[in-house]
Structure formats: structure tokens, C-alpha cells
Amino acid sequence: MTLEDTPGPSGAPGTPGTSGGEASPPPGTGDGYLERRALRRGSAGWLLLTGLGVGYVVSGDYSGWNIGLAKGGFGGLAVATALMGLMYACLVFALAELSAILPAAGGGYGFARRALGTWGGFLTGTAVLVEYVLAPAAISLFIGDHVESLGLFGLESAWPVHLACFVVFVGIHLWGVGEALRFSLVVTAVAVVALLVFAAGALGGFRVDRLNDIPVDAGAFGAGSWLPYGLLGIWAAFPFGMWFFLGVEGVPLAAEEAKDPVRSLPRALALSMGVLAVLAVVTLLAATGARGAAAVQDAGNPLVVALEGEGGPTALSRFVNYAGLAGLVASFFSLVYAGSRQLFALSRAGYLPRFLSLTSRRKAPYPGLLVLGATGFALAAGSGDGARMLNVAVFGATVSYALMALSHIVLRRREPGLERPYRTPGGAVTSSVALVLALAALVATFLVDAVAAGLALGVYAVATAYFALYSRHRLVASAPEEEFAALAAAEAELGRGRTERPA
């Protein structure tokens, strides 16, 4: 029997009873269930939330984006970045409205649960979880490679660094959310300042002719000096244009730990997006124009390559090299936070095993953090292919973006009278733009790495079977996302009853 079929106190399926009760919870979810699964409220104001939003993404400015030059050239990557920036801006505006309506730890999953039902919520939450489990594992590999290349600690193998990342940084998260987010803010600020210092140094050697020095593929449709791989190169560069913004959508996952989430979440989302847009423009222009698109397109550390030129390491390039490590740490740390909160929310509502949402005396979801850390380290140690894991994460992200944008559209049409403390500029038109671009980006993931997209689909198939056969029959009615959905269904039913009642 599903949650929707569970009779409430009045006998109505899945709706509150006349006495104000709620749907009967599954076995094992009686008194104290939510008390044992409570996060620390009021721990993060708009500044910490903004730092979290930028921290999710900042490592993407240091490396990864440059591979888009090999797919579309400077012109193709620039157009792709602009279109993906537009997608994220539209999505952020939609999420700002949704997070003010439903300020719960589920984030995008909670929005989709309200708009698209249990299946929509599960599919969205699974896509988000794929992103936030795979991305930290991949970044731990990059941190290990970075430490090894810098010759730190005399390490000749990177696996101890991978292990240290999960042990140390998961430990900080277990300490408490306030301490964790303050740490994230400091490391993120260092990484952002270093990017601005890099841009100031690199722009001194900027030359326009270096932007389009990749040889033209004469056989590509629409090919030219600015689009050496033709128009299709723009589409193939979509996933790499996303690297400048990937993860910012995770800010609403902090809703239950935020101060005044109705106001602070929309503000933090807008500020994060503004900072990331500025960093994307200056990084792309400065790095490519300082050394040339051909020189940085395959570089593992494109900012350092852009600064060193033919003369070898400089004081500035060494500084940026170490700062790149700070950027990787900031994103790793923030993504672990996001993954643990998504795992917490899905578990608390019964979509995943319920023990994963238990919280400690410091209100940290410790089973979820420990499982996430162990899974991430196992993936890093077992795979060793950070680029492929990130491509799987990007696939999950694009699926979640499409479903979150669709959720905004559905709620705007289905519940126009819903109280909206913040309203998305442009309404459903804005989220429709995000939906179309997200679907285009989803298809582009197959152009970049069809194997990664196939792996992601395999994970989805296993998760879907688990939900269909097991967890959808054991959802927890008292979880915030389920309560919101049940109340909405009850209000709709009452509204239909009034309409159908004879005069």
C-alpha cells in the first residue's frame, strides 16, 4: 500500500483527517521519528549560503572547462557558456521561487514531489544524488593529482590524499553545520581572490588573435576561425560551459539550516549566480587570450599554463597553482554537504533506507555522511577516472534541471493562487527556457561521452526498480515534503467539492 493509499484519520486516502491529523505513517515511524532526524535550524545566513553556492562551483574555473575548447573552439565554448549561463540564471530564478514556497532540505526533489508526485520526486532526487555522489569522488582524484604534481608531503601515490579528503572533510561536517559552512566560506574566498589575481596577471599578456588559433576543420558545417569545429561544436561544448556553474542549484538543500530561508535563499542564489557569471567571463577570456586556445585546450591546469607561457614557472603561476588546490577543496567540501543533505531528505521521507537520515547530538546526518564518504572513496579508489565520473555527474545534473524547471511550470499552472513570497521574473516563460536548454544539454552529454551517459542510465534503471518494487510502498507521511504534498491534495479535493456542491 503506497502513501497515497494510506487512509488518514477520516478515512480519506492520503489526506489529512477532520481532526487535523495526517496520513498514517508506515511501521517504525511513530512518535519521535522527526525529532531523531532534525537538522540545526538557523545556522546559515545569506553570506554563508552565498559562499556555499560559489563553493560548489569554483573548482570548475580552475580546470575542466578548457576541454570545451577542444570540442568547439573559443567561439563554440563562448556561445555554449553564454547559453548555459542563461539556463542556470533561469533555473536559479525558478528555484528561488520554489525554495521560498517549500523551504525543506529536499531542495529540487521536494519541489518535484509537490508538482510531479512521488515518481517525479524520486527521479529528481536520484538525479541530484548521482551528481553529488559522483562529483566529490571525481574531485578527490583531482586533489590527489594536484598534491602529487606540487610535490607536497613527498607523496608518490595519490590514494592517501583521496582517503584524507573524505576522512578530514567528512569529519568537519560531522562536527557541525555552522563550523562546516564557515570553513567552506573561507576556502572559497581564497579561491575566488586567487582567480581575480590570476585574471589581472593574465590580461596583461592578452591578445585577441590567440583566442582563435585552433586549426579549422574544413569538413565541419559552419566552420570558421571562431568556430573551428562548426555549429555542432557549440552543442558539444555545452557540458563544459556548464562547468562554470555546475552545482549552484544546490543552495536550497540548506533550507532547513538557513536563517529566514524564505528571504535568504533567493538572495543567496542570485548573488552566487552573479559572482559565478563574472568569474566565468574573466577566466575564459584571460586564460585563452594569454596563451592561446590551442595551448590550453588539453591542459590539466589551464590557468598555470596560461601564465607560464614559454618562460617556465613564475611567482604568480606558483600562487595560482596552490590556489587551485583551494578551489578543489572548496568544491569537494561543499559537494559533500549537498550530497549528505539530499541523502538525508530522501531517507527521511522513506525513498531510501530510513536509518540514513538519523542525526547526531550536533544535528549532523552522520549515517548519510559516513555512507557518502565511504561510497565516494570506493569510487575514487576503484575507478581512478575522474573525467568519466564527472561526465556521469553532469548527466544526472541535466536530468534534475529539466525536472526542476518542469516542476516550476506545473506549479505555476496548477496552483496559481499559491502564496509566493518571491516570484520568478518572467514566470513560467523563464523556467521554460531553462527546460529547453537543460534538455539540449542532456543530449549533448551523449556527444561528449556516450559511455558515461549509459552508465548513468544504468544507475537510474537500478534505482527505479528499487523504488517501484520496494520504497514507494514505505514512504513516510510525516516528512515535510510528503506533508506539503498531502495538504496540497487535500486543498485541491476540498476545492473540487465546493465546485461540485449543488447550489
Steps between C-alpha positions, in 0.01 A plus 500: 500500500650833393498818702227635275287197585563522874171599666509814712307535823186597314527206264592709197797353314819694551337818634483655843204402715235727641683524829805646333695173505713367219524182298596196705878452490661170404615269779792634698420869447311582817563762767848649490569404138562858383666601829773243432536648152525871569761734354634807681276786397623858463865403446558681169420854391510633146880548503577137593239382249658714227840356587348154475356576156832631365695224676304230317629633171832681541725203418346499152667835432843349565475204265263292289330781310794524260418160346209684339756679283589161349130442425394837365796739491485833679190616315316175557586489872416870542154451347448180699600679822259785424213258433576289805532819707153595376370155594642526852373856545148396400521191719628700797210745471256207491668330798492826696120500473471128577734517800292782651186287459651178632804572722593138579827308479381306196568790265420405139360161602250672731389740227449213254317296765249783541453557126554159339407248770704224663652376176604849395650564844693174499638543148609856576655407832685207344642723226618754759653221710690362197650845451598552862638151560710481182632856497681488840653163409633647176629814668684293762694347211584844367612611847727196520650571158547865595676419827723250323590746222592766757722251681326559831570266793741298284215284371560272203147358504179701520271248676593620853382844395167360382453329835606810694249713306207289610621438855594861582226685319218261589628536858457878483144450379434265791626773735210727406341688211596847620867408531489320165348790309739753655793282392350478152459879482866564590641250249260623229603862562867405456421326172295794367765759591763286329289488184480880494876526556554252216276701267682824580835336421386310191321795339834682486604258222158480334489489118181461300662289227581230757131434561448336160831325432352147477520363142167496318335169416403573141252213493290629790177682416529873571872474584714814518778651707269567794312172459776258389274197555190658352157553648488151647803597708283745695268219604789267585644773725179532707617268784823699533320832502307352793823459699494872578165458680453129581375456856359846579152347495589324827451810719134409588626177659601717796142624552439336839830632637462854366405816684175636356514264198213672320717810459856370528476221241385717205761761594782245524401336171503834316831612652667166433392508139624856458845417641529187287402684181775758556758230575398305187553798270835610644639146523405401145632821345815534711619140478433458128625844393820481705639180347264395222211257466720231344745506792244474781234274343654177631679635809431340835571836663406760238545808719858408584573421134354837401729684743823312440518533125840396365695640793420236761355546851458847647408623846145568377462159335619327818249700704215408264612135504464485878178700487362242258530250783287732715237512223489122480469471878219759508296314239569158653397620844183674378393207283535259794262728689250501213514125450446431870193729513345346192562153644353617832181635343434195281564270796283696743207474258553125450629506143830358628566292815382710794806451723699724262311807628581461870676805645754531782486720811664770287216456247724359228359217281786268597394172330447683172835678527683176581332304220562784255867517602552124476326486161699793366833355608409159355411660167819706496722205593323252274456715190782750484321668208396840629401637160253217437351529848445871443332426168261264682439777755423748221246256354325478836509877535334565163221254578434673832502845335235397249279352773542801733416744221196287411396504866496880499288507186252245637461679835447834326216353294351259753520722808492863381358615836784349704668754727831598340716726720741522205381486139718401207545787250329390180313220675460174311668648191826521695484139618400389149827643367684305770310182406583523129868572562525224762363246251749623239782460753377151587528392136845664481629267772468215248712697253775538760502158668237247399648243740454733798142575394437127471640438847273769640199340332601166656508657847159651429360161398616335823368789713165496318459127560575551872238774525235318298534171683581614854533854627191661343292277729684627810494878472475702820190718510636732769811603301476870403489439123229236540296720734512790254383268222222349713374843605502619141300192395253558783453866407445404137243240602318751719503747213346245264239415766391863525480528121291185467269578797148589372378851567 
